[in-house]
């Protein structure tokens, strides 16, 4: 077997394994992007939730640093992680309805924990369909998905430098599945 043919075979195996199961990619993207050591730890997530189940979890500041934090959900779609359809800061759900400025944000102090809940079926005001139709659309999208519906939590941490917010780190949780069961 030639080197060129072996390389082509390895590439084909990689492509086929990616198409059948993206877990290797999901795990590869879960490392902190900015710093070597994570400033926060995300705990309490289950492996799977129904479409509209409330996701309870905690974010713990495991550093000696105080910082501003925003917490979002990402969806795994078309081979990459993207912001949720209607992104909002889970620590400040009012951000789903209005623009929020971090000038008087609740800073996360060293050792502090935030116990949070993410409601995927929380409907923004600007969505014109009714609550039941909004919820059913999410469930139907999960039911008709050709691959697993995966989500994860992202924590963006900021410091203030000369009156400006500067991203110091981004950390992700492990991914969790969404299933289309109607009971949540």
C-alpha positions as CSV (number, residue, x, y, z in Angstrom):
1,X,0.0,0.0,0.0
2,X,1.4,3.4,-0.9
3,X,1.7,6.3,1.5
4,X,-0.8,8.3,-0.6
5,X,-3.4,5.5,-0.5
6,X,-2.9,5.0,3.3
7,X,-3.4,8.7,3.9
8,X,-6.6,8.7,1.8
9,X,-7.8,5.7,3.8
10,X,-7.2,7.4,7.1
11,X,-9.0,10.5,5.9
12,X,-12.0,8.5,4.8
13,X,-12.2,6.7,8.2
14,X,-12.0,10.1,10.0
15,X,-14.8,11.5,7.8
16,X,-17.0,8.5,8.2
17,X,-16.5,8.4,12.0
18,X,-17.4,12.2,12.2
19,X,-20.6,11.7,10.3
20,X,-21.8,8.9,12.5
21,X,-20.9,10.4,15.9
22,X,-19.5,13.9,16.7
23,X,-18.5,13.0,20.3
24,X,-14.8,13.3,19.5
25,X,-15.3,16.8,18.2
26,X,-17.6,17.8,21.1
27,X,-15.0,16.8,23.7
28,X,-12.1,18.5,21.7
29,X,-13.9,21.9,21.9
30,X,-14.5,21.8,25.7
31,X,-11.1,23.2,26.7
32,X,-10.8,26.8,28.0
33,X,-10.0,29.0,25.0
34,X,-8.1,31.8,26.7
35,X,-6.3,30.6,29.8
36,X,-4.5,27.3,30.7
37,X,-6.5,26.9,33.9
38,X,-10.3,27.3,34.1
39,X,-11.6,30.0,36.3
40,X,-15.0,28.4,36.7
41,X,-16.5,24.9,37.0
42,X,-19.9,24.0,35.7
43,X,-21.6,21.2,37.6
44,X,-25.0,19.6,38.0
45,X,-25.9,18.9,34.4
46,X,-27.5,15.6,33.4
47,X,-26.6,13.7,30.2
48,X,-30.0,14.1,28.7
49,X,-33.2,16.3,29.0
50,X,-36.5,16.4,27.2
51,X,-37.1,19.2,24.7
52,X,-38.5,21.7,27.1
53,X,-37.2,20.4,30.5
54,X,-35.7,23.0,32.8
55,X,-31.9,22.5,33.0
56,X,-30.6,23.1,36.5
57,X,-26.8,23.6,37.0
58,X,-24.3,25.5,39.0
59,X,-21.3,27.7,38.0
60,X,-18.6,27.9,40.6
61,X,-15.7,30.4,40.7
62,X,-12.8,28.2,41.4
63,X,-10.2,30.9,41.1
64,X,-8.9,33.7,43.3
65,X,-10.1,36.2,40.9
66,X,-13.3,38.4,40.8
67,X,-14.9,38.9,37.3
68,X,-18.0,39.6,35.4
69,X,-19.6,36.6,33.8
70,X,-22.3,35.9,31.2
71,X,-23.7,32.4,30.7
72,X,-25.2,31.2,27.4
73,X,-26.3,28.0,25.7
74,X,-24.9,26.7,22.5
75,X,-26.3,24.2,20.0
76,X,-24.3,21.7,18.0
77,X,-25.5,22.2,14.4
78,X,-23.9,21.3,11.1
79,X,-20.7,20.2,12.6
80,X,-20.0,23.2,14.8
81,X,-21.2,24.9,18.0
82,X,-23.5,28.0,17.5
83,X,-25.4,30.3,19.8
84,X,-28.9,29.2,20.7
85,X,-31.7,30.4,18.4
86,X,-32.7,33.0,21.0
87,X,-29.6,33.6,23.1
88,X,-29.8,35.2,26.5
89,X,-27.6,35.5,29.5
90,X,-29.0,32.7,31.8
91,X,-27.8,34.6,34.9
92,X,-29.9,37.6,33.8
93,X,-33.0,36.2,31.9
94,X,-34.2,39.7,31.3
95,X,-31.6,39.9,28.6
96,X,-34.0,37.8,26.5
97,X,-36.3,40.8,26.4
98,X,-34.0,43.8,26.5
99,X,-30.4,44.9,25.9
100,X,-28.4,44.5,29.1
101,X,-25.3,46.5,29.9
102,X,-22.6,45.0,32.2
103,X,-21.9,48.4,33.9
104,X,-23.6,47.3,37.2
105,X,-23.3,43.6,36.6
106,X,-23.2,41.1,39.5
107,X,-19.6,40.2,39.8
108,X,-18.6,36.6,40.5
109,X,-16.4,36.6,43.6
110,X,-13.7,34.0,44.4
111,X,-15.4,30.8,45.8
112,X,-18.9,32.0,44.9
113,X,-21.4,29.7,43.2
114,X,-24.5,30.6,41.1
115,X,-27.3,28.1,41.0
116,X,-29.1,28.6,37.7
117,X,-31.8,27.2,35.5
118,X,-32.1,27.3,31.7
119,X,-35.6,27.3,30.2
120,X,-35.2,26.5,26.5
121,X,-38.9,27.1,25.9
122,X,-38.9,30.6,27.4
123,X,-40.5,32.6,24.7
124,X,-39.1,36.0,23.7
125,X,-41.7,38.8,23.4
126,X,-41.0,39.4,19.7
127,X,-42.0,35.8,18.7
128,X,-45.5,36.2,17.4
129,X,-46.7,32.6,17.7
130,X,-48.5,31.5,20.9
131,X,-46.7,29.7,23.8
132,X,-48.1,26.3,22.9
133,X,-47.1,26.7,19.2
134,X,-43.6,27.9,20.2
135,X,-43.1,24.9,22.5
136,X,-44.5,22.4,20.0
137,X,-42.1,23.8,17.3
138,X,-39.1,23.1,19.5
139,X,-40.4,19.6,20.3
140,X,-41.1,18.9,16.6
141,X,-37.6,20.1,15.6
142,X,-36.0,17.7,18.1
143,X,-38.2,14.8,16.9
144,X,-37.4,15.4,13.2
145,X,-33.6,15.9,13.8
146,X,-31.5,13.5,11.8
147,X,-28.7,13.5,14.4
148,X,-28.6,13.9,18.2
149,X,-29.7,17.3,19.4
150,X,-26.8,18.5,21.6
151,X,-26.5,21.6,23.7
152,X,-23.8,22.9,26.1
153,X,-23.4,25.8,28.5
154,X,-20.8,28.5,27.8
155,X,-19.5,30.9,30.5
156,X,-17.8,34.1,29.2
157,X,-15.7,35.8,31.9
158,X,-14.7,39.5,31.7
159,X,-12.4,41.8,33.5
160,X,-12.7,45.6,33.6
161,X,-9.7,47.5,32.2
162,X,-9.8,51.3,31.8
163,X,-13.6,51.2,31.8
164,X,-13.8,48.5,29.1
165,X,-14.9,44.9,29.4
166,X,-12.2,42.5,28.2
167,X,-12.9,38.8,27.7
168,X,-10.4,36.9,29.9
169,X,-11.7,33.4,29.4
170,X,-14.5,31.3,27.8
171,X,-15.3,27.9,29.4
172,X,-17.8,25.2,28.2
173,X,-19.7,22.4,30.0
174,X,-19.9,18.9,28.7
175,X,-22.6,18.5,26.1
176,X,-26.1,17.2,26.9
177,X,-28.8,15.7,24.7
178,X,-32.3,16.9,24.0
179,X,-35.0,14.4,23.3
180,X,-38.5,15.0,21.9
181,X,-40.5,13.5,24.7
182,X,-43.4,15.8,25.5
183,X,-43.3,15.4,29.3
184,X,-40.7,17.6,30.9
